[in-house]
Structure formats: structure tokens, C-alpha cells
Amino acid sequence: MKYAIIFFSAFLLVACKKDKETLSGPSAADSLQIVKDSVKSDLSSGKIAIETFPFPSEIKECSCYFAKNKADFESEKYIYADDAGKTAYMKLDGKRLAMNLISSSDMEVDEELTKEIESNDYKISVKGKKIKNEEALLFEGTLTIERPDGTVVTTPIYGECGC
């Protein structure tokens, strides 16, 4: 009788352990979810990832800053900012960049805004039309980014320039 109880207890112990392994095996794999990082997937697909960033602390006075649309602009989700003279700021492919402005139109005189920026990795063109002429000038237009490998991305922009 003593051996029967030990044998029965060992049998139950092995049976319970086997059930736990069976339950944790396939059901754990079924519930697995993989989340992809959008920046990495854009890099692997050859696209240029344009990311939002807060207003740069380096800009102290006059500036131009743009978002992809009016809603993002009002939420301060900028994709481009410059100090209206020397330096442009963007976050591309996961890196925050400070780049030299090559040329910029006179916003006070022109109805159209143009800016050209170049770095080792990107050539950027900003083009916009003045839509409101108040203390700060509102613009709508496009931002085009080109890599030396020929990859080109164009996105709409909405924003303002002013002091």
C-alpha cells in the first residue's frame, strides 16, 4: 500500500508537469506580438524618415519653423526650423541635425519662400507661398529631401517665419 501511494503521487506529479509544459508552449507563441520601429523600417526600405522635434533651444530670435500640417503646427510637432539666417534644424533617419543654410529668400519682400540646405548626407529644399501677412508670416508649401543615393522624399509643410 505504501508503494502504491508513492507511485500514484509520482504519477500525478509527472502528469501535472506535462500539462503545464503543454499549456505554456503553443499558446505563448500565439500571443507574441512584434512591434517594428518605424525609423528602422524606413531606413531598411530606403526611405528617409522625417521625425518631429520640439522647437530648438539654439534659436533665440528670428526664425522659420514648419510642421507637416496645421494641426501638427498647432501641436508644436515641427519637422523643420531655422534661425532665419545660418542654421537649419531637422530630425532625419533618427538623428537630430544642425545644417548650414545655403540660400534663403527675403520673407518680408517675397510672396514666395525658398530655402536651400545641404549637408554631407542630404540636400533639402523648402518652397512655400505666403498665406497670411501679420506679425509672423504664415506659409504653406513643400519640403523636399534628397540623399546622394537618389532617394527623394517630398512632404507638405505649414508654418511661420518671424521675429
C-alpha positions, 0 to 999 in steps of 0.5 A: 500500500505504501508503494502504491501511494508513492507511485500514484503521487509520482504519477500525478506529479509527472502528469501535472508537469506535462500539462503545464509544459503543454499549456505554456508552449503553443499558446505563448507563441500565439500571443507574441506580438512584434512591434517594428520601429518605424525609423528602422523600417524606413531606413531598411526600405530606403526611405528617409524618415522625417521625425518631429522635434520640439522647437530648438533651444539654439534659436533665440530670435528670428526664425522659420519653423514648419510642421507637416500640417496645421494641426501638427503646427498647432501641436508644436510637432515641427519637422523643420526650423531655422534661425532665419539666417545660418542654421537649419534644424531637422530630425532625419533617419533618427538623428537630430541635425544642425545644417548650414543654410545655403540660400534663403529668400527675403520673407518680408519682400517675397510672396514666395519662400525658398530655402536651400540646405545641404549637408554631407548626407542630404540636400533639402529644399523648402518652397512655400507661398505666403498665406497670411501677412501679420506679425509672423508670416504664415506659409504653406508649401513643400519640403523636399529631401534628397540623399546622394543615393537618389532617394527623394522624399517630398512632404507638405509643410505649414508654418511661420517665419518671424521675429 
